[in-house]
Amino acid sequence: MNVLTADDLIYGYINGIFPMADADNTLYWYSPDPRAIIPIDTYRTPKSLRPVLNKRLFDVRVNHNFEEVMRQCAAPRVYEEGTWISEDIIKAYCELHTVGLAHSVEVYLDSKLVGGLYGVAIGSAFFGESMFYKVSNASKVAFHSLMEILKRQKYILLDTQFINDNVRRFGAIEIPKIEYMARLRKAIAAKSRFTDPDLDHMFQREVDSKITI
């Protein structure tokens, strides 16, 4: 594969595989077994996060600055060596964002982007890719907002690929690949919309952080 495209990504996700770049920017496709997912229907707001939401310190926006979220996720981190998000990956996912299948949830403090996450939405499946934060609790607020969107829009699968401490704290579990593929086929066949003109109003009424689409 010479150039990664949005079509390549779509084909990969619907077949249970996803790309990551090596240190030399070579792209590889992965299909973990077991696979990590986060159950959507059992998610509850963590008690430790409720005071943060109640203070209304953050503004949450959807799809306002997708590329910048990716670049922040690709930036060097103290606890990680290198990044799997190459320029080719950024370009391909931005292309996917342009056609409405890749989305970002962004957290702002005093109009500055301080946290967020991005992923891919196909059918009723959301494939979480990466998140970042510059201010304490910003990534937790982004994830909480994502879960509220997925529940409201009736998504049935949230894929987080690999299990690690970061996703485990959000309720991630591992399932066998064969079970994941069965859930994936069901989710791909269903229909959900990640964005909705009425979503902002619903969040303003029922969620402590403000969502802007």
C-alpha atoms as one frame of an Amber mdcrd trajectory, in Angstrom:
protein
   0.000   0.000   0.000   1.583   3.264  -1.106  -0.924   5.821   0.159  -3.460
   5.266   2.944  -6.906   6.517   1.908 -10.310   6.965   3.489 -11.555   3.970
   1.484  -8.777   1.827   2.959  -9.848   2.871   6.448 -13.509   2.095   5.796
 -12.628  -1.343   4.406 -10.387  -1.998   7.381 -12.876  -1.033  10.064 -15.771
  -3.011   8.639 -13.469  -6.042   8.545 -12.168  -5.621  12.087  -8.702  -4.246
  11.306  -7.074  -0.849  11.835  -3.719   0.760  10.908  -0.847   1.949  13.070
   2.486   3.391  11.983   5.845   2.045  13.135   8.790   4.241  14.130   9.917
   4.458  10.481   6.347   5.417   9.420   5.677   1.989   7.905   1.958   1.194
   8.189   0.765  -2.102   9.655  -2.771  -3.417  10.071  -3.877  -4.981  13.351
  -6.697  -7.244  14.492  -6.187  -8.028  18.214  -7.475 -11.200  19.816  -8.898
 -10.652  22.364 -10.361  -7.255  21.476 -11.057  -4.432  23.916 -14.485  -2.772
  23.966 -16.324  -0.491  26.379 -19.969  -1.428  27.016 -22.079   1.623  26.243
 -25.313   0.720  27.999 -23.693   0.142  31.402 -21.630   3.340  31.483 -22.357
   5.613  34.423 -20.793   8.973  35.238 -17.937   8.321  37.696 -18.570   9.903
  41.096 -15.138  11.527  40.986 -16.034  13.303  37.728 -19.359  14.749  38.849
 -17.847  17.697  40.788 -15.769  18.582  37.723 -18.850  18.595  35.493 -20.855
  20.570  38.045 -18.260  23.343  38.081 -18.816  23.856  34.329 -15.195  24.801
  33.795 -15.012  23.243  30.342 -16.818  23.750  27.066 -17.196  20.644  24.897
 -17.425  20.874  21.127 -17.809  18.254  18.424 -15.920  18.354  15.106 -14.708
  21.952  15.411 -10.993  21.182  15.020 -10.556  17.555  14.048  -7.034  17.787
  12.629  -5.683  19.622  15.663  -7.079  16.929  17.958  -5.229  14.319  15.896
  -2.006  16.313  16.039  -2.284  16.722  19.787  -2.855  12.981  20.122   0.261
  12.412  17.978   2.429  14.777  20.038   5.230  13.272  22.179   4.235  12.158
  25.677   6.394  11.689  28.733   5.113   8.172  29.394   5.289   6.914  25.781
   8.078   6.444  23.261   7.226   7.642  19.773   3.781   7.745  18.194   1.805
   5.490  15.905  -0.016   8.472  14.355   2.030   9.373  11.287   1.436  12.158
   8.773  -0.052   9.592   6.388  -2.495   8.506   9.078  -3.439  12.108   9.884
  -4.091  12.836   6.212  -6.239   9.719   5.720  -8.341  10.301   8.835  -8.858
  13.956   7.922 -10.141  12.706   4.572 -12.475  10.360   6.436 -13.591  13.299
   8.599 -14.393  15.303   5.471 -16.814  12.594   4.301 -18.471  12.510   7.735
 -17.164   9.242   9.191 -14.417  10.441  11.555 -15.265  12.668  14.510 -13.614
  14.554  17.334 -14.877  15.470  20.780 -13.001  18.530  22.008 -12.648  20.100
  25.438 -11.911  23.821  25.793 -10.884  25.942  28.746 -10.989  29.714  28.233
 -11.378  29.069  24.492  -8.182  26.973  24.367  -8.175  23.323  23.307  -7.027
  21.401  26.381  -8.230  17.876  25.711 -10.096  15.669  23.315 -10.419  12.421
  21.453 -11.175  11.202  17.963 -12.519   8.085  16.321 -14.489   6.613  13.439
 -18.247   6.061  13.265 -19.706   3.508  10.851 -23.244   2.238  11.242 -23.843
   1.939  14.985 -20.192   1.272  15.793 -17.724   3.830  17.089 -14.032   3.007
  16.892 -12.102   5.025  19.461  -8.599   5.907  18.310  -6.776   8.205  20.711
  -7.195  10.962  23.299  -5.066  13.656  24.899  -5.197  16.202  27.677  -3.255
  19.304  28.680  -5.321  20.070  31.768  -6.322  17.617  34.477  -9.692  15.906
  33.839 -10.003  17.240  30.264  -9.746  13.797  28.642 -12.208  12.380  31.191
 -14.716  15.088  30.255 -14.160  14.298  26.565 -14.787  10.607  27.153 -17.860
  11.277  29.278 -19.261  13.481  26.508 -18.538  10.784  23.927 -20.445   8.213
  25.976 -23.428  10.542  26.307 -23.461  11.009  22.536 -23.216   7.274  21.857
 -26.057   6.497  24.268 -28.285   9.265  22.920 -27.657   8.289  19.316 -28.222
   4.586  20.075 -24.778   3.233  19.201 -24.277  -0.392  20.146 -20.494  -0.921
  19.904 -17.551   1.100  21.206 -14.270  -0.465  20.091 -11.080   0.530  21.943
  -8.813  -2.022  20.233  -6.236  -2.934  22.927  -6.716  -3.218  26.676  -4.551
  -0.981  28.861  -4.855   0.916  32.124  -6.108   4.032  30.341  -9.163   2.392
  28.764  -9.677   0.015  31.687 -10.452   2.994  33.950 -13.313   3.852  31.570
 -14.787   0.365  31.864 -13.054  -1.475  29.029 -13.297  -5.258  28.882 -11.814
  -7.884  26.577 -13.820 -10.255  24.416 -12.689 -12.993  22.000 -12.149 -11.880
  18.411 -14.903 -14.182  17.166 -17.388 -12.498  19.503 -16.119  -9.062  18.507
 -16.650  -9.818  14.810 -20.232 -10.931  15.499 -20.919  -7.694  17.395 -19.194
  -5.693  14.655 -21.358  -7.178  11.890 -24.497  -6.366  13.885 -23.333  -2.801
  14.581 -22.275  -2.125  10.992 -25.696  -3.257   9.740 -27.500  -0.830  12.082
 -27.772   2.921  11.581 -26.889   5.746  13.950 -25.915   9.373  13.423 -23.012
  10.741  15.426 -24.105  14.349  15.017 -27.637  15.678  15.276 -28.975  19.271
  15.212 -31.004  18.564  18.355 -28.127  17.010  20.294 -26.842  20.326  21.624
 -30.221  21.135  23.168 -30.470  17.732  24.797 -27.039  18.114  26.367 -27.811
  21.592  27.629 -30.883  20.239  29.403 -29.482  17.002  30.761 -25.665  17.105
  30.906 -23.543  19.335  33.091 -21.013  20.181  30.355 -22.011  22.132  27.249
 -21.812  20.383  23.882 -21.531  22.402  20.674 -21.898  20.773  17.253
